[in-house]
Amino acid sequence: MKKNILFIFLIINCCSLFSLSPDWILNREKQFPKDKYISSIGEGSSRESAKYYALAELAAFFTQKVESSIKSDSLLINYNDELLKKESLEKSITVTSVAELLCVEYTDYFFNKREKKWFVCAYINRSELWTILSKRLELLEASFVQINQLMVKEKEPFKKIILLKEYLNFTADFESFYYMALVINPEGCGKYLNVFLRKNELKQELKNLKQHTGIHIRMNNENMDEIKIKLQSILAAEGFLSVQKGARYFLDVKINLNQTFFNGIYSCIPQLTVNFIGPDGIINSFSWVLDKISSYNEMTLRRIYIDALENLLDERFLSECIYGGKNE
């Protein structure tokens, strides 16, 4: 008799727990049908961790679906496998996705007393997300068309390099939205495929243009071989060819150290000016002045200002001198 009573009590207890559970836990497909929503349930010891797990599952859904959709085109993306390891992510979860997830909404939180865990469902309305993504894709595509028309007309090699980089940078922004849209509406994304076919072709064209755009470096100070070598290294890493003869483009580099010696201390305030010159004259011209440098030893002073100038070139030369603040 006691066993029967205990059994009945357990059944009633379990039924009460299930009856208290929200519909999105008991039957998520009914609440969020797959043809209209993308949804995921997150659980954790706190509301915050439950929310992050739900968002992580959404991100994982998009990355898995995108990889599956574009595998035939060999356009694979590397993803963070840690998203799938929920056991070790309770305290240090990192949510990543193909693009920033848009239109994410959440249900009310539910606390399961028996499991002592919080639950929440994150969901995205497919129709709402497609409306937003398609508008962004249309705007970006219009920009691509405009840039492409300019590239076709442009004959000057370096100006074409700038346009190519601008186009490819736009494509990088386009990709993140395209991949997300590919999950939501694969058929609707078909008209944007030409952007990617054109992208690979233009990458090769950019590479070829750089290799045939010879740049000659002219220094005003022959005692600055380290700086000349540094510039050659930066240009080579970017794909440009540094030449001694037959150049169409020139880098005129002027270095004034403004060096002084007073009371046994060597000091200087290095000033670096670079003029980037093309067939039609100066393309970009920039000047940098470093902070004052001092040392008791002249050779030590030289090492310090050479290092400072090299660091400056690493940080700013390409973006401010070669590309004029664009696309970097």
Stockholm file with secondary structure:
# STOCKHOLM 1.0

chainA/1-328         MKKNILFIFLIINCCSLFSLSPDWILNREKQFPKDKYISSIGEGSSRESAKYYALAELAAFFTQKVESSIKSDSLLINYNDELLKKESLEKSITVTSVAELLCVEYTDYFFNKREKKWFVCAYINRSELWTILSKRLELLEASFVQINQLMVKEKEPFKKIILLKEYLNFTADFESFYYMALVINPEGCGKYLNVFLRKNELKQELKNLKQHTGIHIRMNNENMDEIKIKLQSILAAEGFLSVQKGARYFLDVKINLNQTFFNGIYSCIPQLTVNFIGPDGIINSFSWVLDKISSYNEMTLRRIYIDALENLLDERFLSECIYGGKNE
#=GR chainA/1-328 SS CHHHHHHHHHHHHHHHHHHHSCHHHHCHHHHSCTTTEEEEEEEESSHHHHHHHHHHHHHHHHHHHHHHHHGGGTCCCCCCGGGGCGGGCSSSCCCCCSSCCCSEEECCCEEETTTTEEEEEEEEEHHHHHHHHHHHHHHHHHHHHHHHHHHHHCCSHHHHHHHHHHHHHHHHHHHHHHHHHHHHCTGGGGGGHHHHHHHHHHHHHHHHHHHTCEEEEEESCTTCHHHHHHHHHHHHHTTCEECSSSCSEEEEEEEECCCEEETTEEEECCEEEEEEEETTEEEEEEEEECCCEEESSHHHHHHHHHHHHHHHHHHHIIIIIISTTCCC
#=GC SS_cons         CHHHHHHHHHHHHHHHHHHHSCHHHHCHHHHSCTTTEEEEEEEESSHHHHHHHHHHHHHHHHHHHHHHHHGGGTCCCCCCGGGGCGGGCSSSCCCCCSSCCCSEEECCCEEETTTTEEEEEEEEEHHHHHHHHHHHHHHHHHHHHHHHHHHHHCCSHHHHHHHHHHHHHHHHHHHHHHHHHHHHCTGGGGGGHHHHHHHHHHHHHHHHHHHTCEEEEEESCTTCHHHHHHHHHHHHHTTCEECSSSCSEEEEEEEECCCEEETTEEEECCEEEEEEEETTEEEEEEEEECCCEEESSHHHHHHHHHHHHHHHHHHHIIIIIISTTCCC
//
